[in-house]
Amino acid sequence: MMVLLFVLLAGFSIVTWKLAVIQIKESPHLSALAAKKYQRHITLPAHRGTIRDYNDDFLAFDEAFSELYTGRAHLREIVTVRHRLATLRGVKAIEIRETMTDAETLAAYHDHIATKLAPVLALPKEEVFAKLTADKGEVILEKLIEDERAESLAEVLKKERLFGVYLRPVVERTFPAKDRISLFIGDTDTKSNHGLWGVEKLMDGMLSGVSGEQFIERDRSGNELPAYRGKVVEPRNGHDIHLTIDMQLQDIVEGICEREWKSHQAKRVVIVVTDPFTGSILAAAARPHRDSENPDESTWTNHVHGGLYEPGSTFKIVTLAAALVMKKATPTEIIDCEDWHWFEPKLKVWINDDESNGRQTVKGVLVHSSNIGTYKIFKRIGRDSLLDYAKRFGFGQRTGIGLSGEQPGILPMGKWSNPTQKNVCVGYNLNTTPLHVALAYGAVANGGTLMQARIIDRITTPEGKVEQVPPQPVGQACTAATAAHLRDFLEGVVLEGTGRRASLAPEIRVAGKTGTSVRYDDKLNKYIPNHYVTSFAGFAPVESPKVTCVVMLDDP
């Protein structure tokens, strides 16, 4: 009896110790395993904020969908699957365990699901079976399911008692503008839903919302237990971003850009339209550009702010502005522009014009785009002053637009050779972007203030509060008096000079400047004769400018 008593006490002690270990020490781990089997954590995705144009037209927004996916743990956990198969066959789980191996049990249950889902998904049964048995954490059976179809699938899952295959809410980023202005809008990562580039990346902190969550617990039969439904944390959607782009104007610009690119067979065509007083980009288009149907990495450069070129004679406003502000020249002063060609004895280089300009006023130098006259004016101000005013007009530095891929441009900061001395003042041996030129001409149009490039107009919070993003002046490019003289000069270019084809109706006064530069080939490391980059930069109406526009054709 004592031996028996000792054995019983030892046995009960072991059982008590084991229960204590399970209930206390291993409780969190075992609870987690149980939760993994019977609980589902559902992420309630937040909607990323919309991107809209100035007039509130949608450019990017999230659409709500569902997706059908497999829960690998529920499809592979043999006890759960055995009970599910027993329920389907109307027998007890012990019968399944005694008559079928684990592998046969899993295969039979997977076959049942594949049989029921194949017709609904319009897929071969073998393909569905392969997805159910794939060695992955989860497999997406169908993506982007709209509400009506999601309800239909939910009914099938419930009716056929398909445990281990679930529906969950997802969002998909939609871009109704498609390839129009896509290089400004950017794109998002489908997994993280964060911006990759463009405005999507620039404003990612504002656009990104905060996802919500919910826990759902089910019994062994797969039925939800409402009493154990976890607390629902509602998602918080992102802010809405309104761009300065006007899509009505954008469509016009896109059409012109496409037409000219094809008709002139140019390597590049770029058009940018800005507001001279705010720096806002109203419309911008480039060819080649991103084509979602024919993806090519070479077309992913946004040539508006990332494509460099030598501006040619459109840069001459910087040389003249410096001379006028520094009082090295006056608008009515006569400059001898020589006869077609002129040999500069100090530099020992030839400077050429496209025509014999003779004696011209300073205004006439710009109107007739005389390289000789511009160089003679440049000699009065010198290298350092020209570079200083180039920077004042925004060249050689970032525009402030903030988008990835922006090029600040290049100014020749080192020692200048003799050819460089004659070239920089007329827009050679430096690189810039069409956006830089547009902002520089905007400074002339608005009275001398260089504005920061602006693509974001306002932000709307999820609560509906509107926060305006104000225009930002960068600095004074030139005096108001000098800007007034330049506006007069540039109007003369259109009325009687090299830009006569830019004139509009008599009641609309246009000012602007043509620019032509021989094309430089980076691969051959030299200028190519008879190949040009041609451009026009201007604004209208002269008396109260509303738009600044730059058009550039590369090798038309």
Disulfide bonds with the S-S distance in Angstrom:
none
